[in-house]
């Protein structure tokens, strides 16, 4: 391990990538060495001292490439500190309240527990109807999801700073 922290993410339209970058910036500002990479660009996590993994959420599910990453690297993730985040709900207010208490996909909770994830966070997402395909626009209309960018970068940075503090407390 070279002391680097991996911030890996799965995104469809780029909003989750920007959240991952903000987390990476918070870690870098705290003096940590960080790589921010899309999950499909990560071949090996064993060289990292810690991993932050996040995914965009659609209808309560992580993107399939994030799930595949979690499954593929489960053993290596269990050997280092891991934090998990999801991005997706739109609207004003607490994202966990907006999702009726949902914070992380049920199907991935057993892996999150086995790897002893330090924390799971849920951040607001962004909905730009110009980027959506027709089926997505129809779903959006059906569920009456609020349109716009609801991401709270102050909350994202604070979460990143809490991860940096935890890692520095560990020594490094």
Phi and psi in radians as a Rosetta constraint file:
Dihedral C 1 N 2 CA 2 C 2 CIRCULARHARMONIC -1.789 0.35
Dihedral N 2 CA 2 C 2 N 3 CIRCULARHARMONIC 0.125 0.35
Dihedral C 2 N 3 CA 3 C 3 CIRCULARHARMONIC 1.543 0.35
Dihedral N 3 CA 3 C 3 N 4 CIRCULARHARMONIC 0.020 0.35
Dihedral C 3 N 4 CA 4 C 4 CIRCULARHARMONIC -1.390 0.35
Dihedral N 4 CA 4 C 4 N 5 CIRCULARHARMONIC 2.697 0.35
Dihedral C 4 N 5 CA 5 C 5 CIRCULARHARMONIC -1.961 0.35
Dihedral N 5 CA 5 C 5 N 6 CIRCULARHARMONIC 2.345 0.35
Dihedral C 5 N 6 CA 6 C 6 CIRCULARHARMONIC -1.724 0.35
Dihedral N 6 CA 6 C 6 N 7 CIRCULARHARMONIC 2.231 0.35
Dihedral C 6 N 7 CA 7 C 7 CIRCULARHARMONIC -1.944 0.35
Dihedral N 7 CA 7 C 7 N 8 CIRCULARHARMONIC 1.851 0.35
Dihedral C 7 N 8 CA 8 C 8 CIRCULARHARMONIC -1.914 0.35
Dihedral N 8 CA 8 C 8 N 9 CIRCULARHARMONIC 2.549 0.35
Dihedral C 8 N 9 CA 9 C 9 CIRCULARHARMONIC -2.583 0.35
Dihedral N 9 CA 9 C 9 N 10 CIRCULARHARMONIC 2.756 0.35
Dihedral C 9 N 10 CA 10 C 10 CIRCULARHARMONIC -2.181 0.35
Dihedral N 10 CA 10 C 10 N 11 CIRCULARHARMONIC 2.239 0.35
Dihedral C 10 N 11 CA 11 C 11 CIRCULARHARMONIC -2.431 0.35
Dihedral N 11 CA 11 C 11 N 12 CIRCULARHARMONIC 2.742 0.35
Dihedral C 11 N 12 CA 12 C 12 CIRCULARHARMONIC -1.903 0.35
Dihedral N 12 CA 12 C 12 N 13 CIRCULARHARMONIC -0.768 0.35
Dihedral C 12 N 13 CA 13 C 13 CIRCULARHARMONIC -2.064 0.35
Dihedral N 13 CA 13 C 13 N 14 CIRCULARHARMONIC 0.046 0.35
Dihedral C 13 N 14 CA 14 C 14 CIRCULARHARMONIC 1.847 0.35
Dihedral N 14 CA 14 C 14 N 15 CIRCULARHARMONIC -0.247 0.35
Dihedral C 14 N 15 CA 15 C 15 CIRCULARHARMONIC -1.136 0.35
Dihedral N 15 CA 15 C 15 N 16 CIRCULARHARMONIC -0.701 0.35
Dihedral C 15 N 16 CA 16 C 16 CIRCULARHARMONIC -1.237 0.35
Dihedral N 16 CA 16 C 16 N 17 CIRCULARHARMONIC -0.578 0.35
Dihedral C 16 N 17 CA 17 C 17 CIRCULARHARMONIC -1.047 0.35
Dihedral N 17 CA 17 C 17 N 18 CIRCULARHARMONIC -0.723 0.35
Dihedral C 17 N 18 CA 18 C 18 CIRCULARHARMONIC -1.196 0.35
Dihedral N 18 CA 18 C 18 N 19 CIRCULARHARMONIC -0.585 0.35
Dihedral C 18 N 19 CA 19 C 19 CIRCULARHARMONIC -1.157 0.35
Dihedral N 19 CA 19 C 19 N 20 CIRCULARHARMONIC -0.788 0.35
Dihedral C 19 N 20 CA 20 C 20 CIRCULARHARMONIC -1.041 0.35
Dihedral N 20 CA 20 C 20 N 21 CIRCULARHARMONIC -0.723 0.35
Dihedral C 20 N 21 CA 21 C 21 CIRCULARHARMONIC -1.101 0.35
Dihedral N 21 CA 21 C 21 N 22 CIRCULARHARMONIC -0.689 0.35
Dihedral C 21 N 22 CA 22 C 22 CIRCULARHARMONIC -1.149 0.35
Dihedral N 22 CA 22 C 22 N 23 CIRCULARHARMONIC -0.673 0.35
Dihedral C 22 N 23 CA 23 C 23 CIRCULARHARMONIC -1.126 0.35
Dihedral N 23 CA 23 C 23 N 24 CIRCULARHARMONIC -0.790 0.35
Dihedral C 23 N 24 CA 24 C 24 CIRCULARHARMONIC -1.020 0.35
Dihedral N 24 CA 24 C 24 N 25 CIRCULARHARMONIC -0.725 0.35
Dihedral C 24 N 25 CA 25 C 25 CIRCULARHARMONIC -1.127 0.35
Dihedral N 25 CA 25 C 25 N 26 CIRCULARHARMONIC -0.689 0.35
Dihedral C 25 N 26 CA 26 C 26 CIRCULARHARMONIC -1.104 0.35
Dihedral N 26 CA 26 C 26 N 27 CIRCULARHARMONIC -0.712 0.35
Dihedral C 26 N 27 CA 27 C 27 CIRCULARHARMONIC -1.187 0.35
Dihedral N 27 CA 27 C 27 N 28 CIRCULARHARMONIC -0.740 0.35
Dihedral C 27 N 28 CA 28 C 28 CIRCULARHARMONIC -1.105 0.35
Dihedral N 28 CA 28 C 28 N 29 CIRCULARHARMONIC -0.740 0.35
Dihedral C 28 N 29 CA 29 C 29 CIRCULARHARMONIC -1.058 0.35
Dihedral N 29 CA 29 C 29 N 30 CIRCULARHARMONIC -0.451 0.35
Dihedral C 29 N 30 CA 30 C 30 CIRCULARHARMONIC -1.512 0.35
Dihedral N 30 CA 30 C 30 N 31 CIRCULARHARMONIC 0.068 0.35
Dihedral C 30 N 31 CA 31 C 31 CIRCULARHARMONIC 1.626 0.35
Dihedral N 31 CA 31 C 31 N 32 CIRCULARHARMONIC 0.167 0.35
Dihedral C 31 N 32 CA 32 C 32 CIRCULARHARMONIC -1.591 0.35
Dihedral N 32 CA 32 C 32 N 33 CIRCULARHARMONIC 2.630 0.35
Dihedral C 32 N 33 CA 33 C 33 CIRCULARHARMONIC -1.521 0.35
Dihedral N 33 CA 33 C 33 N 34 CIRCULARHARMONIC 2.277 0.35
Dihedral C 33 N 34 CA 34 C 34 CIRCULARHARMONIC -2.380 0.35
Dihedral N 34 CA 34 C 34 N 35 CIRCULARHARMONIC 2.458 0.35
Dihedral C 34 N 35 CA 35 C 35 CIRCULARHARMONIC -2.024 0.35
Dihedral N 35 CA 35 C 35 N 36 CIRCULARHARMONIC 2.244 0.35
Dihedral C 35 N 36 CA 36 C 36 CIRCULARHARMONIC -1.932 0.35
Dihedral N 36 CA 36 C 36 N 37 CIRCULARHARMONIC 1.975 0.35
Dihedral C 36 N 37 CA 37 C 37 CIRCULARHARMONIC -2.402 0.35
Dihedral N 37 CA 37 C 37 N 38 CIRCULARHARMONIC 2.544 0.35
Dihedral C 37 N 38 CA 38 C 38 CIRCULARHARMONIC -1.150 0.35
Dihedral N 38 CA 38 C 38 N 39 CIRCULARHARMONIC 2.461 0.35
Dihedral C 38 N 39 CA 39 C 39 CIRCULARHARMONIC -0.938 0.35
Dihedral N 39 CA 39 C 39 N 40 CIRCULARHARMONIC -0.629 0.35
Dihedral C 39 N 40 CA 40 C 40 CIRCULARHARMONIC -1.296 0.35
Dihedral N 40 CA 40 C 40 N 41 CIRCULARHARMONIC -0.061 0.35
Dihedral C 40 N 41 CA 41 C 41 CIRCULARHARMONIC -1.724 0.35
Dihedral N 41 CA 41 C 41 N 42 CIRCULARHARMONIC -0.060 0.35
Dihedral C 41 N 42 CA 42 C 42 CIRCULARHARMONIC -1.702 0.35
Dihedral N 42 CA 42 C 42 N 43 CIRCULARHARMONIC 2.104 0.35
Dihedral C 42 N 43 CA 43 C 43 CIRCULARHARMONIC -1.685 0.35
Dihedral N 43 CA 43 C 43 N 44 CIRCULARHARMONIC -0.580 0.35
Dihedral C 43 N 44 CA 44 C 44 CIRCULARHARMONIC -2.554 0.35
Dihedral N 44 CA 44 C 44 N 45 CIRCULARHARMONIC 2.244 0.35
Dihedral C 44 N 45 CA 45 C 45 CIRCULARHARMONIC -1.744 0.35
Dihedral N 45 CA 45 C 45 N 46 CIRCULARHARMONIC -0.098 0.35
Dihedral C 45 N 46 CA 46 C 46 CIRCULARHARMONIC -1.158 0.35
Dihedral N 46 CA 46 C 46 N 47 CIRCULARHARMONIC -0.310 0.35
Dihedral C 46 N 47 CA 47 C 47 CIRCULARHARMONIC -1.467 0.35
Dihedral N 47 CA 47 C 47 N 48 CIRCULARHARMONIC -0.146 0.35
Dihedral C 47 N 48 CA 48 C 48 CIRCULARHARMONIC -1.670 0.35
Dihedral N 48 CA 48 C 48 N 49 CIRCULARHARMONIC 2.517 0.35
Dihedral C 48 N 49 CA 49 C 49 CIRCULARHARMONIC -1.392 0.35
Dihedral N 49 CA 49 C 49 N 50 CIRCULARHARMONIC -0.410 0.35
Dihedral C 49 N 50 CA 50 C 50 CIRCULARHARMONIC -2.725 0.35
Dihedral N 50 CA 50 C 50 N 51 CIRCULARHARMONIC 2.758 0.35
Dihedral C 50 N 51 CA 51 C 51 CIRCULARHARMONIC -2.354 0.35
Dihedral N 51 CA 51 C 51 N 52 CIRCULARHARMONIC 2.350 0.35
Dihedral C 51 N 52 CA 52 C 52 CIRCULARHARMONIC -1.983 0.35
Dihedral N 52 CA 52 C 52 N 53 CIRCULARHARMONIC 2.141 0.35
Dihedral C 52 N 53 CA 53 C 53 CIRCULARHARMONIC -2.169 0.35
Dihedral N 53 CA 53 C 53 N 54 CIRCULARHARMONIC 2.297 0.35
Dihedral C 53 N 54 CA 54 C 54 CIRCULARHARMONIC -2.461 0.35
Dihedral N 54 CA 54 C 54 N 55 CIRCULARHARMONIC 2.789 0.35
Dihedral C 54 N 55 CA 55 C 55 CIRCULARHARMONIC -2.560 0.35
Dihedral N 55 CA 55 C 55 N 56 CIRCULARHARMONIC 2.592 0.35
Dihedral C 55 N 56 CA 56 C 56 CIRCULARHARMONIC -1.172 0.35
Dihedral N 56 CA 56 C 56 N 57 CIRCULARHARMONIC 2.630 0.35
Dihedral C 56 N 57 CA 57 C 57 CIRCULARHARMONIC -2.061 0.35
Dihedral N 57 CA 57 C 57 N 58 CIRCULARHARMONIC 2.314 0.35
Dihedral C 57 N 58 CA 58 C 58 CIRCULARHARMONIC -2.263 0.35
Dihedral N 58 CA 58 C 58 N 59 CIRCULARHARMONIC 2.101 0.35
Dihedral C 58 N 59 CA 59 C 59 CIRCULARHARMONIC 0.906 0.35
Dihedral N 59 CA 59 C 59 N 60 CIRCULARHARMONIC 0.795 0.35
Dihedral C 59 N 60 CA 60 C 60 CIRCULARHARMONIC 1.329 0.35
Dihedral N 60 CA 60 C 60 N 61 CIRCULARHARMONIC 0.160 0.35
Dihedral C 60 N 61 CA 61 C 61 CIRCULARHARMONIC -2.124 0.35
Dihedral N 61 CA 61 C 61 N 62 CIRCULARHARMONIC 2.494 0.35
Dihedral C 61 N 62 CA 62 C 62 CIRCULARHARMONIC -1.236 0.35
Dihedral N 62 CA 62 C 62 N 63 CIRCULARHARMONIC 2.749 0.35
Dihedral C 62 N 63 CA 63 C 63 CIRCULARHARMONIC -1.114 0.35
Dihedral N 63 CA 63 C 63 N 64 CIRCULARHARMONIC 2.540 0.35
Dihedral C 63 N 64 CA 64 C 64 CIRCULARHARMONIC -1.055 0.35
Dihedral N 64 CA 64 C 64 N 65 CIRCULARHARMONIC -0.564 0.35
Dihedral C 64 N 65 CA 65 C 65 CIRCULARHARMONIC -1.233 0.35
Dihedral N 65 CA 65 C 65 N 66 CIRCULARHARMONIC -0.499 0.35
Dihedral C 65 N 66 CA 66 C 66 CIRCULARHARMONIC -1.251 0.35
Dihedral N 66 CA 66 C 66 N 67 CIRCULARHARMONIC -0.716 0.35
Dihedral C 66 N 67 CA 67 C 67 CIRCULARHARMONIC -1.101 0.35
Dihedral N 67 CA 67 C 67 N 68 CIRCULARHARMONIC -0.773 0.35
Dihedral C 67 N 68 CA 68 C 68 CIRCULARHARMONIC -1.063 0.35
Dihedral N 68 CA 68 C 68 N 69 CIRCULARHARMONIC -0.692 0.35
Dihedral C 68 N 69 CA 69 C 69 CIRCULARHARMONIC -1.084 0.35
Dihedral N 69 CA 69 C 69 N 70 CIRCULARHARMONIC -0.812 0.35
Dihedral C 69 N 70 CA 70 C 70 CIRCULARHARMONIC -1.050 0.35
Dihedral N 70 CA 70 C 70 N 71 CIRCULARHARMONIC -0.777 0.35
Dihedral C 70 N 71 CA 71 C 71 CIRCULARHARMONIC -1.181 0.35
Dihedral N 71 CA 71 C 71 N 72 CIRCULARHARMONIC -0.848 0.35
Dihedral C 71 N 72 CA 72 C 72 CIRCULARHARMONIC -1.061 0.35
Dihedral N 72 CA 72 C 72 N 73 CIRCULARHARMONIC -0.699 0.35
Dihedral C 72 N 73 CA 73 C 73 CIRCULARHARMONIC -1.811 0.35
Dihedral N 73 CA 73 C 73 N 74 CIRCULARHARMONIC 0.275 0.35
Dihedral C 73 N 74 CA 74 C 74 CIRCULARHARMONIC -0.919 0.35
Dihedral N 74 CA 74 C 74 N 75 CIRCULARHARMONIC -0.825 0.35
Dihedral C 74 N 75 CA 75 C 75 CIRCULARHARMONIC -1.072 0.35
Dihedral N 75 CA 75 C 75 N 76 CIRCULARHARMONIC -0.866 0.35
Dihedral C 75 N 76 CA 76 C 76 CIRCULARHARMONIC -1.117 0.35
Dihedral N 76 CA 76 C 76 N 77 CIRCULARHARMONIC -0.647 0.35
Dihedral C 76 N 77 CA 77 C 77 CIRCULARHARMONIC -1.148 0.35
Dihedral N 77 CA 77 C 77 N 78 CIRCULARHARMONIC -0.594 0.35
Dihedral C 77 N 78 CA 78 C 78 CIRCULARHARMONIC -1.189 0.35
Dihedral N 78 CA 78 C 78 N 79 CIRCULARHARMONIC -0.235 0.35
Dihedral C 78 N 79 CA 79 C 79 CIRCULARHARMONIC -1.724 0.35
Dihedral N 79 CA 79 C 79 N 80 CIRCULARHARMONIC 0.112 0.35
Dihedral C 79 N 80 CA 80 C 80 CIRCULARHARMONIC -2.618 0.35
Dihedral N 80 CA 80 C 80 N 81 CIRCULARHARMONIC 2.835 0.35
Dihedral C 80 N 81 CA 81 C 81 CIRCULARHARMONIC -1.143 0.35
Dihedral N 81 CA 81 C 81 N 82 CIRCULARHARMONIC 2.373 0.35
Dihedral C 81 N 82 CA 82 C 82 CIRCULARHARMONIC -2.341 0.35
Dihedral N 82 CA 82 C 82 N 83 CIRCULARHARMONIC 2.411 0.35
Dihedral C 82 N 83 CA 83 C 83 CIRCULARHARMONIC -2.144 0.35
Dihedral N 83 CA 83 C 83 N 84 CIRCULARHARMONIC 2.489 0.35
Dihedral C 83 N 84 CA 84 C 84 CIRCULARHARMONIC -2.145 0.35
Dihedral N 84 CA 84 C 84 N 85 CIRCULARHARMONIC 2.442 0.35
Dihedral C 84 N 85 CA 85 C 85 CIRCULARHARMONIC -2.412 0.35
Dihedral N 85 CA 85 C 85 N 86 CIRCULARHARMONIC 2.677 0.35
Dihedral C 85 N 86 CA 86 C 86 CIRCULARHARMONIC -2.196 0.35
Dihedral N 86 CA 86 C 86 N 87 CIRCULARHARMONIC 2.588 0.35
Dihedral C 86 N 87 CA 87 C 87 CIRCULARHARMONIC -2.298 0.35
Dihedral N 87 CA 87 C 87 N 88 CIRCULARHARMONIC 2.464 0.35
Dihedral C 87 N 88 CA 88 C 88 CIRCULARHARMONIC 3.016 0.35
Dihedral N 88 CA 88 C 88 N 89 CIRCULARHARMONIC -0.863 0.35
Dihedral C 88 N 89 CA 89 C 89 CIRCULARHARMONIC -1.121 0.35
Dihedral N 89 CA 89 C 89 N 90 CIRCULARHARMONIC 2.492 0.35
Dihedral C 89 N 90 CA 90 C 90 CIRCULARHARMONIC -1.945 0.35
Dihedral N 90 CA 90 C 90 N 91 CIRCULARHARMONIC 2.734 0.35
Dihedral C 90 N 91 CA 91 C 91 CIRCULARHARMONIC 2.082 0.35
Dihedral N 91 CA 91 C 91 N 92 CIRCULARHARMONIC 3.000 0.35
Dihedral C 91 N 92 CA 92 C 92 CIRCULARHARMONIC -1.675 0.35
Dihedral N 92 CA 92 C 92 N 93 CIRCULARHARMONIC 2.629 0.35
Dihedral C 92 N 93 CA 93 C 93 CIRCULARHARMONIC 1.896 0.35
Dihedral N 93 CA 93 C 93 N 94 CIRCULARHARMONIC -3.088 0.35
Dihedral C 93 N 94 CA 94 C 94 CIRCULARHARMONIC -1.146 0.35
Dihedral N 94 CA 94 C 94 N 95 CIRCULARHARMONIC 2.155 0.35
Dihedral C 94 N 95 CA 95 C 95 CIRCULARHARMONIC -1.076 0.35
Dihedral N 95 CA 95 C 95 N 96 CIRCULARHARMONIC -0.578 0.35
Dihedral C 95 N 96 CA 96 C 96 CIRCULARHARMONIC -1.194 0.35
Dihedral N 96 CA 96 C 96 N 97 CIRCULARHARMONIC -0.649 0.35
Dihedral C 96 N 97 CA 97 C 97 CIRCULARHARMONIC -1.190 0.35
Dihedral N 97 CA 97 C 97 N 98 CIRCULARHARMONIC -0.669 0.35
Dihedral C 97 N 98 CA 98 C 98 CIRCULARHARMONIC -1.104 0.35
Dihedral N 98 CA 98 C 98 N 99 CIRCULARHARMONIC -0.480 0.35
Dihedral C 98 N 99 CA 99 C 99 CIRCULARHARMONIC -1.779 0.35
Dihedral N 99 CA 99 C 99 N 100 CIRCULARHARMONIC 0.352 0.35
Dihedral C 99 N 100 CA 100 C 100 CIRCULARHARMONIC 0.948 0.35
Dihedral N 100 CA 100 C 100 N 101 CIRCULARHARMONIC 0.715 0.35
Dihedral C 100 N 101 CA 101 C 101 CIRCULARHARMONIC 1.632 0.35
Dihedral N 101 CA 101 C 101 N 102 CIRCULARHARMONIC -0.142 0.35
Dihedral C 101 N 102 CA 102 C 102 CIRCULARHARMONIC -1.165 0.35
Dihedral N 102 CA 102 C 102 N 103 CIRCULARHARMONIC 2.334 0.35
Dihedral C 102 N 103 CA 103 C 103 CIRCULARHARMONIC -2.323 0.35
Dihedral N 103 CA 103 C 103 N 104 CIRCULARHARMONIC -0.396 0.35
Dihedral C 103 N 104 CA 104 C 104 CIRCULARHARMONIC -2.761 0.35
Dihedral N 104 CA 104 C 104 N 105 CIRCULARHARMONIC 2.535 0.35
Dihedral C 104 N 105 CA 105 C 105 CIRCULARHARMONIC -1.052 0.35
Dihedral N 105 CA 105 C 105 N 106 CIRCULARHARMONIC 2.266 0.35
Dihedral C 105 N 106 CA 106 C 106 CIRCULARHARMONIC -0.944 0.35
Dihedral N 106 CA 106 C 106 N 107 CIRCULARHARMONIC -0.740 0.35
Dihedral C 106 N 107 CA 107 C 107 CIRCULARHARMONIC -1.099 0.35
Dihedral N 107 CA 107 C 107 N 108 CIRCULARHARMONIC -0.458 0.35
Dihedral C 107 N 108 CA 108 C 108 CIRCULARHARMONIC -1.737 0.35
Dihedral N 108 CA 108 C 108 N 109 CIRCULARHARMONIC -0.080 0.35
Dihedral C 108 N 109 CA 109 C 109 CIRCULARHARMONIC -1.023 0.35
Dihedral N 109 CA 109 C 109 N 110 CIRCULARHARMONIC -0.697 0.35
Dihedral C 109 N 110 CA 110 C 110 CIRCULARHARMONIC -1.041 0.35
Dihedral N 110 CA 110 C 110 N 111 CIRCULARHARMONIC -0.702 0.35
Dihedral C 110 N 111 CA 111 C 111 CIRCULARHARMONIC -1.179 0.35
Dihedral N 111 CA 111 C 111 N 112 CIRCULARHARMONIC -0.767 0.35
Dihedral C 111 N 112 CA 112 C 112 CIRCULARHARMONIC -0.986 0.35
Dihedral N 112 CA 112 C 112 N 113 CIRCULARHARMONIC -0.680 0.35
Dihedral C 112 N 113 CA 113 C 113 CIRCULARHARMONIC -1.233 0.35
Dihedral N 113 CA 113 C 113 N 114 CIRCULARHARMONIC -0.720 0.35
Dihedral C 113 N 114 CA 114 C 114 CIRCULARHARMONIC -1.149 0.35
Dihedral N 114 CA 114 C 114 N 115 CIRCULARHARMONIC -0.600 0.35
Dihedral C 114 N 115 CA 115 C 115 CIRCULARHARMONIC -1.522 0.35
Dihedral N 115 CA 115 C 115 N 116 CIRCULARHARMONIC -0.036 0.35
Dihedral C 115 N 116 CA 116 C 116 CIRCULARHARMONIC 1.015 0.35
Dihedral N 116 CA 116 C 116 N 117 CIRCULARHARMONIC 0.908 0.35
Dihedral C 116 N 117 CA 117 C 117 CIRCULARHARMONIC -0.935 0.35
Dihedral N 117 CA 117 C 117 N 118 CIRCULARHARMONIC 2.318 0.35
Dihedral C 117 N 118 CA 118 C 118 CIRCULARHARMONIC -1.198 0.35
Dihedral N 118 CA 118 C 118 N 119 CIRCULARHARMONIC -0.626 0.35
Dihedral C 118 N 119 CA 119 C 119 CIRCULARHARMONIC -2.819 0.35
Dihedral N 119 CA 119 C 119 N 120 CIRCULARHARMONIC 2.680 0.35
Dihedral C 119 N 120 CA 120 C 120 CIRCULARHARMONIC -2.173 0.35
Dihedral N 120 CA 120 C 120 N 121 CIRCULARHARMONIC 2.351 0.35
Dihedral C 120 N 121 CA 121 C 121 CIRCULARHARMONIC -2.161 0.35
Dihedral N 121 CA 121 C 121 N 122 CIRCULARHARMONIC 2.611 0.35
Dihedral C 121 N 122 CA 122 C 122 CIRCULARHARMONIC -2.123 0.35
Dihedral N 122 CA 122 C 122 N 123 CIRCULARHARMONIC 2.125 0.35
Dihedral C 122 N 123 CA 123 C 123 CIRCULARHARMONIC -1.982 0.35
Dihedral N 123 CA 123 C 123 N 124 CIRCULARHARMONIC 2.638 0.35
Dihedral C 123 N 124 CA 124 C 124 CIRCULARHARMONIC -1.036 0.35
Dihedral N 124 CA 124 C 124 N 125 CIRCULARHARMONIC 2.681 0.35
Dihedral C 124 N 125 CA 125 C 125 CIRCULARHARMONIC -1.986 0.35
Dihedral N 125 CA 125 C 125 N 126 CIRCULARHARMONIC -2.880 0.35
Dihedral C 125 N 126 CA 126 C 126 CIRCULARHARMONIC -2.315 0.35
Dihedral N 126 CA 126 C 126 N 127 CIRCULARHARMONIC 2.397 0.35
Dihedral C 126 N 127 CA 127 C 127 CIRCULARHARMONIC -2.125 0.35
Dihedral N 127 CA 127 C 127 N 128 CIRCULARHARMONIC 1.940 0.35
Dihedral C 127 N 128 CA 128 C 128 CIRCULARHARMONIC -1.981 0.35
Dihedral N 128 CA 128 C 128 N 129 CIRCULARHARMONIC 1.818 0.35
Dihedral C 128 N 129 CA 129 C 129 CIRCULARHARMONIC -1.050 0.35
Dihedral N 129 CA 129 C 129 N 130 CIRCULARHARMONIC -0.381 0.35
Dihedral C 129 N 130 CA 130 C 130 CIRCULARHARMONIC -1.148 0.35
Dihedral N 130 CA 130 C 130 N 131 CIRCULARHARMONIC -0.445 0.35
Dihedral C 130 N 131 CA 131 C 131 CIRCULARHARMONIC -1.581 0.35
Dihedral N 131 CA 131 C 131 N 132 CIRCULARHARMONIC -0.212 0.35
Dihedral C 131 N 132 CA 132 C 132 CIRCULARHARMONIC -1.462 0.35
Dihedral N 132 CA 132 C 132 N 133 CIRCULARHARMONIC 2.596 0.35
Dihedral C 132 N 133 CA 133 C 133 CIRCULARHARMONIC -1.466 0.35
Dihedral N 133 CA 133 C 133 N 134 CIRCULARHARMONIC 3.014 0.35
Dihedral C 133 N 134 CA 134 C 134 CIRCULARHARMONIC -1.027 0.35
Dihedral N 134 CA 134 C 134 N 135 CIRCULARHARMONIC -0.847 0.35
Dihedral C 134 N 135 CA 135 C 135 CIRCULARHARMONIC -1.026 0.35
Dihedral N 135 CA 135 C 135 N 136 CIRCULARHARMONIC -0.674 0.35
Dihedral C 135 N 136 CA 136 C 136 CIRCULARHARMONIC -1.147 0.35
Dihedral N 136 CA 136 C 136 N 137 CIRCULARHARMONIC -0.678 0.35
Dihedral C 136 N 137 CA 137 C 137 CIRCULARHARMONIC -1.112 0.35
Dihedral N 137 CA 137 C 137 N 138 CIRCULARHARMONIC -0.675 0.35
Dihedral C 137 N 138 CA 138 C 138 CIRCULARHARMONIC -1.174 0.35
Dihedral N 138 CA 138 C 138 N 139 CIRCULARHARMONIC -0.720 0.35
Dihedral C 138 N 139 CA 139 C 139 CIRCULARHARMONIC -1.096 0.35
Dihedral N 139 CA 139 C 139 N 140 CIRCULARHARMONIC -0.787 0.35
Dihedral C 139 N 140 CA 140 C 140 CIRCULARHARMONIC -1.010 0.35
Dihedral N 140 CA 140 C 140 N 141 CIRCULARHARMONIC -0.756 0.35
Dihedral C 140 N 141 CA 141 C 141 CIRCULARHARMONIC -1.145 0.35
Dihedral N 141 CA 141 C 141 N 142 CIRCULARHARMONIC -0.687 0.35
Dihedral C 141 N 142 CA 142 C 142 CIRCULARHARMONIC -1.158 0.35
Dihedral N 142 CA 142 C 142 N 143 CIRCULARHARMONIC -0.672 0.35
Dihedral C 142 N 143 CA 143 C 143 CIRCULARHARMONIC -1.610 0.35
Dihedral N 143 CA 143 C 143 N 144 CIRCULARHARMONIC -0.064 0.35
Dihedral C 143 N 144 CA 144 C 144 CIRCULARHARMONIC 0.954 0.35
Dihedral N 144 CA 144 C 144 N 145 CIRCULARHARMONIC 0.756 0.35
Dihedral C 144 N 145 CA 145 C 145 CIRCULARHARMONIC -1.246 0.35
Dihedral N 145 CA 145 C 145 N 146 CIRCULARHARMONIC 2.418 0.35
Dihedral C 145 N 146 CA 146 C 146 CIRCULARHARMONIC -1.111 0.35
Dihedral N 146 CA 146 C 146 N 147 CIRCULARHARMONIC 2.421 0.35
Dihedral C 146 N 147 CA 147 C 147 CIRCULARHARMONIC -1.643 0.35
Dihedral N 147 CA 147 C 147 N 148 CIRCULARHARMONIC 2.434 0.35
Dihedral C 147 N 148 CA 148 C 148 CIRCULARHARMONIC 2.376 0.35
Dihedral N 148 CA 148 C 148 N 149 CIRCULARHARMONIC -3.098 0.35
Dihedral C 148 N 149 CA 149 C 149 CIRCULARHARMONIC -1.776 0.35
Dihedral N 149 CA 149 C 149 N 150 CIRCULARHARMONIC 1.911 0.35
Dihedral C 149 N 150 CA 150 C 150 CIRCULARHARMONIC -1.889 0.35
Dihedral N 150 CA 150 C 150 N 151 CIRCULARHARMONIC 0.161 0.35
Dihedral C 150 N 151 CA 151 C 151 CIRCULARHARMONIC -1.090 0.35
Dihedral N 151 CA 151 C 151 N 152 CIRCULARHARMONIC 2.425 0.35
Dihedral C 151 N 152 CA 152 C 152 CIRCULARHARMONIC -1.928 0.35
Dihedral N 152 CA 152 C 152 N 153 CIRCULARHARMONIC 1.583 0.35
Dihedral C 152 N 153 CA 153 C 153 CIRCULARHARMONIC -1.205 0.35
Dihedral N 153 CA 153 C 153 N 154 CIRCULARHARMONIC -0.380 0.35
Dihedral C 153 N 154 CA 154 C 154 CIRCULARHARMONIC -1.144 0.35
Dihedral N 154 CA 154 C 154 N 155 CIRCULARHARMONIC -0.767 0.35
Dihedral C 154 N 155 CA 155 C 155 CIRCULARHARMONIC -1.148 0.35
Dihedral N 155 CA 155 C 155 N 156 CIRCULARHARMONIC -0.685 0.35
Dihedral C 155 N 156 CA 156 C 156 CIRCULARHARMONIC -1.096 0.35
Dihedral N 156 CA 156 C 156 N 157 CIRCULARHARMONIC -0.850 0.35
Dihedral C 156 N 157 CA 157 C 157 CIRCULARHARMONIC -1.085 0.35
Dihedral N 157 CA 157 C 157 N 158 CIRCULARHARMONIC -0.707 0.35
Dihedral C 157 N 158 CA 158 C 158 CIRCULARHARMONIC -1.077 0.35
Dihedral N 158 CA 158 C 158 N 159 CIRCULARHARMONIC -0.712 0.35
Dihedral C 158 N 159 CA 159 C 159 CIRCULARHARMONIC -1.143 0.35
Dihedral N 159 CA 159 C 159 N 160 CIRCULARHARMONIC -0.759 0.35
Dihedral C 159 N 160 CA 160 C 160 CIRCULARHARMONIC -1.044 0.35
Dihedral N 160 CA 160 C 160 N 161 CIRCULARHARMONIC -0.708 0.35
Dihedral C 160 N 161 CA 161 C 161 CIRCULARHARMONIC -1.146 0.35
Dihedral N 161 CA 161 C 161 N 162 CIRCULARHARMONIC -0.619 0.35
Dihedral C 161 N 162 CA 162 C 162 CIRCULARHARMONIC -1.178 0.35
Dihedral N 162 CA 162 C 162 N 163 CIRCULARHARMONIC -0.610 0.35
Dihedral C 162 N 163 CA 163 C 163 CIRCULARHARMONIC -1.165 0.35
Dihedral N 163 CA 163 C 163 N 164 CIRCULARHARMONIC -0.787 0.35
Dihedral C 163 N 164 CA 164 C 164 CIRCULARHARMONIC -1.029 0.35
Dihedral N 164 CA 164 C 164 N 165 CIRCULARHARMONIC -0.741 0.35
Dihedral C 164 N 165 CA 165 C 165 CIRCULARHARMONIC -1.092 0.35
Dihedral N 165 CA 165 C 165 N 166 CIRCULARHARMONIC -0.738 0.35
Dihedral C 165 N 166 CA 166 C 166 CIRCULARHARMONIC -1.109 0.35
Dihedral N 166 CA 166 C 166 N 167 CIRCULARHARMONIC -0.740 0.35
Dihedral C 166 N 167 CA 167 C 167 CIRCULARHARMONIC -1.209 0.35
Dihedral N 167 CA 167 C 167 N 168 CIRCULARHARMONIC -0.675 0.35
Dihedral C 167 N 168 CA 168 C 168 CIRCULARHARMONIC -1.171 0.35
Dihedral N 168 CA 168 C 168 N 169 CIRCULARHARMONIC -0.607 0.35
Dihedral C 168 N 169 CA 169 C 169 CIRCULARHARMONIC -1.128 0.35
Dihedral N 169 CA 169 C 169 N 170 CIRCULARHARMONIC -0.551 0.35
Dihedral C 169 N 170 CA 170 C 170 CIRCULARHARMONIC -1.258 0.35
Dihedral N 170 CA 170 C 170 N 171 CIRCULARHARMONIC -0.299 0.35
Dihedral C 170 N 171 CA 171 C 171 CIRCULARHARMONIC 1.900 0.35
Dihedral N 171 CA 171 C 171 N 172 CIRCULARHARMONIC 1.457 0.35
